């Protein structure tokens, strides 16, 4: 699992470097004290969320190994981390009275960091549990055990590679605050909702725990977008 650990560390390093570059180049309307409160909340929420969703991915295994610290603390999910970070940041903003969007600066760093981390998942092979099920299609990749599988980490790298220039153009053009981060979250969660069906993972109601989490968060964003659109159509008060 050395490649996985190496690229995971590299993903954090590069992601933070991209964030610092973007902040120094484009500036930041959010004060330093608020920005660091948001970063701390995002990190704490991501740490908790990534674990909790991992436990729900396979409830039977989690119950059977509930007294095994290595199992409980060993796994994590990116989707859980994103959702946990989102919840923690929104709660923190409410506590400190910050109503402005704070996520745009994180959209490109998250894309870069996740893509680099997924290279490690690809090199780690099917034992990493991020690959998909066996397939006879031309997309099948041999992870080292002689079985052709959907290499979901590489699918993700390709998707994020395509998403990054779109987010960049949104950031460079005339856009509302928060649009870049919303684009990242909606795009990434929609992608994961689609490809998670290619895994051999326990399902409830036909969907995996990650798919349910993606669907719930996408509904949250749909409701938020509708509220914003409705508010923008309201006539201004005299």
C-alpha positions as CSV (number, residue, x, y, z in Angstrom):
1,X,0.0,0.0,0.0
2,X,3.1,2.3,-0.3
3,X,1.8,3.9,-3.6
4,X,-1.5,4.7,-1.9
5,X,0.1,6.4,1.1
6,X,2.6,8.2,-1.1
7,X,0.0,9.7,-3.5
8,X,-2.4,10.4,-0.6
9,X,0.3,12.6,1.0
10,X,1.1,14.1,-2.3
11,X,-2.6,14.9,-2.9
12,X,-2.8,17.0,0.3
13,X,0.5,18.7,-0.4
14,X,-0.4,19.7,-4.0
15,X,-4.0,20.6,-3.1
16,X,-2.8,23.0,-0.4
17,X,-0.2,24.5,-2.7
18,X,-2.8,25.1,-5.4
19,X,-5.1,26.7,-2.8
20,X,-2.3,29.1,-1.6
21,X,-1.4,30.0,-5.2
22,X,-5.0,30.8,-6.1
23,X,-5.5,32.8,-2.9
24,X,-2.3,34.8,-3.4
25,X,-3.1,35.5,-7.1
26,X,-6.8,36.2,-7.0
27,X,-7.1,37.5,-3.4
28,X,-9.7,36.6,-0.9
29,X,-12.7,38.6,0.3
30,X,-12.9,36.5,3.4
31,X,-10.9,37.7,6.4
32,X,-8.0,35.6,7.6
33,X,-9.7,34.7,10.9
34,X,-12.8,33.5,9.2
35,X,-10.9,31.7,6.5
36,X,-8.9,29.7,9.0
37,X,-12.0,28.9,11.0
38,X,-13.6,27.5,7.8
39,X,-10.5,25.5,7.0
40,X,-10.4,24.0,10.5
41,X,-14.1,23.2,10.3
42,X,-13.7,21.6,6.9
43,X,-10.8,19.4,8.1
44,X,-12.6,18.2,11.2
45,X,-15.9,17.6,9.4
46,X,-14.1,15.7,6.6
47,X,-12.3,13.5,9.1
48,X,-15.5,12.5,10.8
49,X,-17.6,12.3,7.6
50,X,-15.2,10.1,5.8
51,X,-15.2,7.6,8.6
52,X,-18.9,7.5,9.2
53,X,-19.8,6.9,5.5
54,X,-17.2,4.2,5.3
55,X,-18.8,2.4,8.2
56,X,-22.2,2.6,6.4
57,X,-20.8,1.2,3.2
58,X,-20.9,-2.3,4.7
59,X,-23.0,-2.2,7.8
60,X,-22.7,-6.0,8.3
61,X,-18.9,-5.8,8.4
62,X,-18.9,-2.7,10.6
63,X,-21.1,-4.5,13.2
64,X,-19.0,-7.6,13.0
65,X,-15.8,-5.6,13.5
66,X,-17.1,-2.9,15.7
67,X,-14.5,-3.8,18.4
68,X,-11.6,-3.8,15.9
69,X,-10.0,-0.3,16.0
70,X,-7.9,-1.1,12.9
71,X,-11.0,-1.6,10.8
72,X,-12.9,1.3,12.2
73,X,-10.1,3.8,11.8
74,X,-8.5,2.3,8.7
75,X,-11.1,3.1,6.0
76,X,-12.5,6.4,4.7
77,X,-14.4,7.8,1.8
78,X,-14.0,11.0,-0.2
79,X,-17.7,11.5,-0.6
80,X,-18.1,11.3,3.2
81,X,-15.3,13.7,3.7
82,X,-16.8,16.2,1.3
83,X,-20.2,16.0,2.9
84,X,-18.8,16.1,6.4
85,X,-16.7,19.1,5.6
86,X,-19.7,20.9,4.0
87,X,-21.9,20.3,7.0
88,X,-19.1,21.5,9.4
89,X,-18.4,24.6,7.4
90,X,-22.0,25.6,7.1
91,X,-22.5,25.2,10.8
92,X,-19.4,27.2,11.6
93,X,-20.4,30.0,9.3
94,X,-23.7,30.2,11.0
95,X,-22.0,30.3,14.5
96,X,-19.6,33.1,13.5
97,X,-22.2,35.0,11.5
98,X,-20.6,34.6,8.0
99,X,-23.1,34.6,5.2
100,X,-20.8,34.8,2.2
101,X,-19.8,31.8,0.3
102,X,-16.3,30.5,1.2
103,X,-15.9,27.5,-1.1
104,X,-14.8,28.8,-4.4
105,X,-11.1,28.8,-3.5
106,X,-11.3,25.1,-2.7
107,X,-12.8,23.9,-5.9
108,X,-9.7,23.5,-8.0
109,X,-7.5,22.3,-5.1
110,X,-10.0,19.6,-4.4
111,X,-10.0,18.5,-8.0
112,X,-6.3,18.3,-8.1
113,X,-5.9,16.6,-4.8
114,X,-8.5,14.0,-5.4
115,X,-7.1,13.2,-8.9
116,X,-3.6,12.7,-7.5
117,X,-4.9,10.5,-4.7
118,X,-6.8,8.3,-7.2
119,X,-3.5,7.6,-9.0
120,X,-2.4,5.9,-5.8
121,X,-5.7,4.0,-5.7
122,X,-5.0,2.8,-9.2
123,X,-1.5,1.7,-8.4
124,X,-2.6,-0.1,-5.3
125,X,-4.8,-2.4,-7.4
126,X,-8.1,-4.1,-6.6
127,X,-7.1,-4.7,-3.0
128,X,-7.7,-1.0,-2.4
129,X,-11.4,-1.6,-2.8
130,X,-11.8,1.4,-5.0
131,X,-11.9,-0.6,-8.3
132,X,-15.1,-1.8,-9.9
133,X,-16.4,-5.2,-10.7
134,X,-15.1,-7.5,-13.4
135,X,-16.0,-6.6,-17.0
136,X,-15.6,-8.1,-20.4
137,X,-15.7,-4.7,-22.1
138,X,-12.8,-2.9,-23.7
139,X,-12.6,-0.7,-20.6
140,X,-11.4,-3.7,-18.5
141,X,-8.0,-3.3,-16.8
142,X,-6.0,-6.1,-15.2
143,X,-5.0,-4.9,-11.7
144,X,-2.4,-7.6,-11.3
145,X,-4.6,-10.6,-10.5
146,X,-5.6,-11.6,-14.1
147,X,-9.1,-10.2,-13.8
148,X,-10.3,-7.4,-16.0
149,X,-12.2,-4.8,-14.0
150,X,-13.6,-1.3,-14.3
151,X,-10.7,0.8,-13.1
152,X,-12.8,3.4,-11.3
153,X,-9.8,5.4,-10.0
154,X,-8.7,6.1,-13.6
155,X,-12.3,7.0,-14.6
156,X,-12.2,9.5,-11.8
157,X,-8.9,11.0,-12.8
158,X,-10.2,11.5,-16.3
159,X,-13.5,13.1,-15.1
160,X,-11.7,15.5,-12.8
161,X,-9.2,16.4,-15.5
162,X,-12.2,17.4,-17.6
163,X,-13.9,19.2,-14.8
164,X,-11.0,21.4,-13.8
165,X,-10.9,23.6,-16.9
166,X,-14.6,24.2,-16.7
167,X,-14.3,25.3,-13.0
168,X,-11.4,27.5,-14.1
169,X,-13.4,29.2,-16.7
170,X,-16.3,29.8,-14.2
171,X,-13.8,31.4,-11.8
172,X,-12.4,33.6,-14.5
173,X,-15.7,34.7,-15.8
174,X,-18.5,36.7,-14.4
175,X,-20.1,34.4,-11.8
176,X,-21.9,34.5,-8.5
177,X,-19.9,33.8,-5.3
178,X,-20.1,30.1,-4.6
179,X,-20.7,29.0,-8.2
180,X,-17.3,27.3,-8.7
181,X,-17.7,25.2,-5.5
182,X,-21.3,24.3,-6.3
183,X,-20.2,23.2,-9.8
184,X,-17.5,21.0,-8.2
185,X,-19.8,19.4,-5.7
186,X,-22.7,18.9,-8.1
187,X,-20.4,17.5,-10.8
188,X,-18.4,15.3,-8.6
189,X,-21.3,13.9,-6.6
190,X,-23.3,13.2,-9.8
191,X,-20.3,11.4,-11.2
192,X,-19.9,9.2,-8.1
193,X,-23.6,8.6,-8.0
194,X,-23.3,7.1,-11.5
195,X,-20.1,5.1,-11.3
196,X,-20.7,3.6,-7.8
197,X,-23.1,1.2,-9.5
198,X,-20.0,-0.5,-11.1
199,X,-18.8,-1.7,-7.7
200,X,-19.6,-4.9,-5.9
201,X,-20.9,-3.1,-2.8
202,X,-23.8,-3.8,-0.5
203,X,-26.9,-1.9,-1.5
204,X,-30.1,-0.7,0.2
205,X,-33.0,0.0,-2.1
206,X,-30.8,-0.6,-5.1
207,X,-28.2,2.0,-4.1
208,X,-25.0,1.9,-2.1
209,X,-24.5,4.1,1.0
210,X,-22.3,6.4,-1.1
211,X,-25.0,6.7,-3.8
212,X,-27.6,7.6,-1.1
213,X,-25.3,10.2,0.3
214,X,-24.6,11.7,-3.1
215,X,-28.3,11.8,-3.9
216,X,-29.2,13.4,-0.6
217,X,-26.5,16.1,-1.1
218,X,-27.6,16.8,-4.7
219,X,-31.1,17.3,-3.4
220,X,-29.7,19.8,-0.9
221,X,-28.0,21.7,-3.7
222,X,-31.1,21.6,-5.9
223,X,-33.2,23.1,-3.1
224,X,-30.5,25.8,-2.5
225,X,-30.3,26.7,-6.1
226,X,-34.1,27.0,-6.3
227,X,-34.2,29.3,-3.3
228,X,-31.5,31.5,-4.8
229,X,-33.2,31.7,-8.1
230,X,-36.5,32.5,-6.5
231,X,-34.9,35.2,-4.4
232,X,-33.3,36.8,-7.4
233,X,-36.7,37.0,-9.1
234,X,-38.3,38.9,-6.2
235,X,-38.8,42.6,-7.0
236,X,-36.6,45.0,-5.0
237,X,-38.2,46.8,-2.1
238,X,-38.4,50.6,-2.5
